[in-house]
Amino acid sequence: TAVIEIMAKNDKIVDIDKEISKFENVCGVYDITGTTDTIIIAKFKERNELSTFVKGLAGIPNVEDTITHIVLNTAKENFRLT
């Protein structure tokens, strides 16, 4: 699992989100407050898949920068509301 922060140029967050949402590995795309514009949660079977994905993000128009975090251990993962 990877958590990827996206910084956008020119207030193009919605356009970037739409493009990122098309990728099969992407589980969630969230616009957030703070110094980062968007957070992506994505899952990959192999590290080279993650590498290719992150390099591809740079090719999306108006993506200024990315910061990638790799999850080492998952203590809990449950996105269902009760």
C-alpha positions as CSV (number, residue, x, y, z in Angstrom):
1,T,0.0,0.0,0.0
2,A,1.2,3.5,-0.8
3,V,0.0,6.9,0.4
4,I,0.9,9.5,-2.2
5,E,0.7,13.3,-1.6
6,I,0.1,15.5,-4.7
7,M,0.8,19.2,-5.0
8,A,-1.1,20.8,-7.9
9,K,-0.4,23.8,-10.1
10,N,-2.9,26.5,-11.0
11,D,-5.8,25.2,-8.9
12,K,-6.3,22.2,-11.2
13,I,-7.0,19.7,-8.4
14,V,-10.3,18.5,-9.8
15,D,-8.7,17.7,-13.2
16,I,-5.8,15.9,-11.6
17,D,-8.2,13.9,-9.4
18,K,-10.2,12.8,-12.4
19,E,-7.1,11.6,-14.2
20,I,-5.7,9.7,-11.2
21,S,-9.0,8.1,-10.5
22,K,-8.8,6.2,-13.8
23,F,-5.9,4.0,-12.6
24,E,-6.9,0.5,-11.4
25,N,-4.4,0.5,-8.5
26,V,-6.0,3.6,-6.9
27,C,-8.3,2.8,-4.0
28,G,-9.0,6.4,-3.0
29,V,-8.4,10.0,-4.0
30,Y,-9.0,12.7,-1.4
31,D,-8.7,16.5,-1.6
32,I,-7.3,17.7,1.7
33,T,-6.3,20.8,3.6
34,G,-2.8,21.8,4.4
35,T,0.4,22.0,2.3
36,T,-0.7,19.0,0.1
37,D,-3.7,19.3,-2.2
38,T,-4.6,15.6,-2.7
39,I,-3.8,12.3,-1.0
40,I,-3.9,9.0,-3.0
41,I,-4.2,5.6,-1.4
42,A,-3.1,2.9,-3.9
43,K,-2.1,-0.8,-3.8
44,F,0.6,-2.5,-5.8
45,K,1.7,-6.2,-5.9
46,E,5.2,-5.3,-6.9
47,R,7.5,-2.4,-6.1
48,N,8.2,-1.8,-9.8
49,E,4.5,-1.2,-10.4
50,L,4.6,1.5,-7.7
51,S,7.7,3.0,-9.3
52,T,6.0,3.1,-12.8
53,F,2.9,4.6,-11.3
54,V,4.7,7.4,-9.4
55,K,6.8,8.3,-12.5
56,G,3.6,8.4,-14.5
57,L,2.1,11.0,-12.1
58,A,4.7,13.5,-13.2
59,G,3.3,13.3,-16.7
60,I,-0.2,14.4,-15.6
61,P,-0.7,18.0,-16.5
62,N,-0.4,20.4,-13.5
63,V,1.1,18.0,-11.1
64,E,3.8,20.1,-9.4
65,D,5.2,17.6,-7.0
66,T,4.6,14.2,-5.3
67,I,5.6,12.7,-2.0
68,T,5.3,8.9,-1.7
69,H,5.0,6.9,1.5
70,I,5.1,3.1,1.6
71,V,3.0,1.4,4.3
72,L,5.2,-1.0,6.3
73,N,2.5,-2.4,8.5
74,T,-1.2,-2.1,8.6
75,A,-2.6,-2.1,12.1
76,K,-6.2,-1.6,10.9
77,E,-7.9,-1.0,7.6
78,N,-11.7,-0.7,7.5
79,F,-13.4,2.0,5.3
80,R,-17.0,0.9,6.1
81,L,-19.2,3.2,8.1
82,T,-21.3,1.5,10.8
